[in-house]
Amino acid sequence: FDLTGSGITAPEIQLQGNAVTITDGDTTPSLADHTDFGNANVSPGTVARTFTIQNLGSEDLILTGGSLIAIGGANAAEFQVTLQPVTPIVAGGSTTFDVTFDPAGAGLRAATITIASNDASENPFNFNIQGTGVVPEINVKGNGATIADGDITPRVADFTDLGATPVAGASTISRSFTIENTGLGTLVLNGAPDLVALSGLKSRATYSTAAR
């Protein structure tokens, strides 16, 4: 007599970032697959990345961890799951989760993502992630010369001494100053109501700004 049967493929997990496959156990974060989050300003500054969990098998893929996406490692607290995946994932289906990088300090920050599931051959599925905390650095120049923060000795050489002009006369003196960002992070001017404020006993000077 004849016998027949059907083979059933178990659930098969696959991870992707930026539509690029991430292998189980990957220890080399890359910008291409979003496992390297790139640069983010240290306070405030965040970078969010979306990852996709696919089920290439023919049975439901069930995420079984107490925390569906677990983050560990040296700088785990600086990577937060801001959107959780959905479980179970049907055969041929997929779900996504978001991770946000918020560096607490400058330099390279690293962590590991772990995903427990009923995939017998890749349980848990884990891979390394990283990002770099960067800080801006303001530098102000007048006449091409750097003006130190807190400078209390105005000089003609750096335009902090504007020179002399007749009181209530028709003539005025105008000087241009340059604000540079010599750091790696984005420098944000956040003064209110004016980005550049004048103060002091005789702060009757006026100013204008222009992008160059």
C-alpha positions in Angstrom: 0.0 0.0 0.0 1.1 3.6 -0.6 1.8 6.2 2.1 1.8 9.9 1.7 2.7 12.8 4.0 3.6 16.5 4.0 6.7 18.0 5.3 6.2 21.1 7.4 8.9 23.7 7.5 9.4 25.2 10.9 9.3 29.0 11.5 12.4 30.8 10.1 13.3 34.2 11.4 15.1 36.8 9.3 16.0 40.4 10.2 16.4 43.4 8.0 17.4 47.0 8.5 17.1 49.5 5.6 16.0 46.5 3.4 19.4 44.8 4.0 19.6 41.4 5.7 21.2 41.2 9.2 22.8 37.9 10.0 22.3 36.2 13.4 25.3 36.9 15.6 26.5 39.9 13.6 29.2 41.8 15.5 30.1 44.4 12.8 27.5 47.2 12.9 27.1 48.9 9.5 25.4 52.1 8.3 24.1 50.1 5.3 21.7 48.0 7.4 21.1 50.6 10.1 22.9 48.6 12.8 25.2 51.6 13.0 23.0 54.6 13.9 25.6 57.1 12.9 26.1 60.4 14.7 23.6 61.9 17.2 24.0 65.1 19.3 24.6 64.6 23.0 21.6 66.3 24.6 19.5 67.0 22.8 19.7 64.7 19.8 18.2 61.3 18.8 18.4 58.9 15.8 15.6 56.4 15.2 15.9 53.2 13.1 13.3 50.7 12.0 14.0 47.0 11.7 11.9 44.3 10.1 11.4 40.7 11.4 10.4 38.3 8.7 9.1 34.8 8.9 10.4 32.8 6.0 9.0 29.5 7.3 5.6 27.9 7.0 4.6 27.9 10.6 3.9 30.9 12.9 7.0 32.6 14.3 6.3 33.4 17.9 8.5 35.9 19.8 8.9 34.5 23.3 11.0 36.9 25.3 9.6 38.6 28.3 10.7 41.8 26.5 10.1 41.0 22.8 13.2 43.0 21.9 15.8 42.9 24.6 18.7 45.4 24.6 21.9 44.7 26.6 25.5 45.7 26.6 27.7 48.5 27.8 25.4 51.4 26.6 22.0 49.6 26.6 20.3 52.5 28.4 21.1 54.8 25.4 19.1 52.6 23.0 15.4 52.3 23.6 12.7 50.2 21.8 10.1 52.9 20.9 7.9 50.6 18.8 7.4 47.0 19.7 6.8 44.2 17.1 3.7 42.2 16.8 3.7 38.4 17.6 2.9 35.8 16.3 4.2 36.5 12.8 2.4 34.3 10.3 4.2 32.3 7.6 5.5 34.6 5.0 4.6 37.6 7.1 6.6 40.3 8.8 6.5 42.9 11.6 8.6 45.9 12.5 10.1 47.5 15.6 11.8 50.9 16.2 14.9 51.6 18.2 15.9 55.1 19.2 19.5 56.1 20.0 19.9 58.9 22.5 23.6 59.2 23.5 24.5 60.2 27.1 28.1 61.0 26.2 30.4 61.6 23.4 32.2 58.9 21.4 31.2 55.4 20.3 28.2 53.8 22.2 27.5 50.1 21.8 24.7 47.6 22.7 23.3 44.2 21.6 19.8 43.4 20.5 18.4 39.9 21.4 15.2 38.4 20.1 13.9 35.1 21.5 11.5 33.0 19.4 10.4 29.5 18.5 12.9 29.4 15.7 14.9 26.3 16.8 18.0 27.1 14.9 18.3 30.8 15.7 17.1 31.2 19.2 17.9 33.7 20.4 18.7 35.9 17.3 21.2 38.6 18.3 23.2 41.3 16.7 25.3 44.3 17.7 24.3 47.9 17.3 26.2 51.1 17.8 26.1 54.9 17.4 28.3 57.9 18.0 27.6 60.7 20.4 28.8 64.0 19.1 28.9 67.5 20.6 29.0 70.9 18.9 31.8 73.5 19.6 31.1 77.2 19.2 33.9 79.5 18.0 33.4 83.2 17.5 35.7 85.4 15.3 36.1 89.0 14.6 38.4 90.2 11.8 39.5 86.6 11.4 40.7 86.4 15.0 39.2 84.1 17.6 37.4 85.7 20.6 37.6 83.7 23.8 34.5 82.9 25.7 34.3 85.3 28.7 36.7 87.8 27.1 36.7 91.1 29.1 39.5 92.9 27.2 38.1 94.3 23.9 40.7 94.8 21.2 40.7 96.6 17.8 42.4 93.5 16.4 39.4 91.3 16.8 36.7 94.0 16.4 35.6 93.8 20.0 36.8 97.4 20.3 34.8 99.1 17.6 36.9 102.3 17.8 35.7 105.9 18.1 32.9 107.8 16.4 31.3 111.2 17.2 28.6 111.3 19.7 25.2 111.8 18.1 27.0 112.2 14.8 25.9 111.0 11.4 28.6 108.4 11.1 28.4 104.9 12.6 30.8 102.0 12.9 29.9 98.5 11.7 31.7 95.3 12.5 30.9 91.7 11.4 31.5 88.7 13.6 31.5 85.0 12.5 30.1 82.1 14.5 31.7 78.8 13.7 30.9 75.2 14.7 34.2 73.4 15.1 32.6 70.3 16.7 30.9 67.2 15.1 27.4 67.8 16.5 24.9 70.3 15.2 25.2 73.7 16.8 21.8 75.3 17.6 21.5 79.0 18.6 18.5 79.1 21.0 18.5 82.5 22.6 15.2 84.2 23.0 13.9 86.6 21.9 17.1 87.3 20.0 19.8 84.8 19.0 22.4 87.4 19.7 21.8 89.5 22.8 23.5 92.8 23.8 23.7 93.9 27.5 25.5 96.3 29.6 25.3 100.0 30.7 25.7 101.3 27.1 24.3 98.5 25.0 22.8 100.9 22.4 24.5 99.1 19.5 22.4 97.5 16.9 23.2 94.4 14.8 22.1 92.5 11.8 22.7 88.9 10.7 23.1 87.5 7.2 23.9 84.0 6.0 27.2 83.7 4.2 
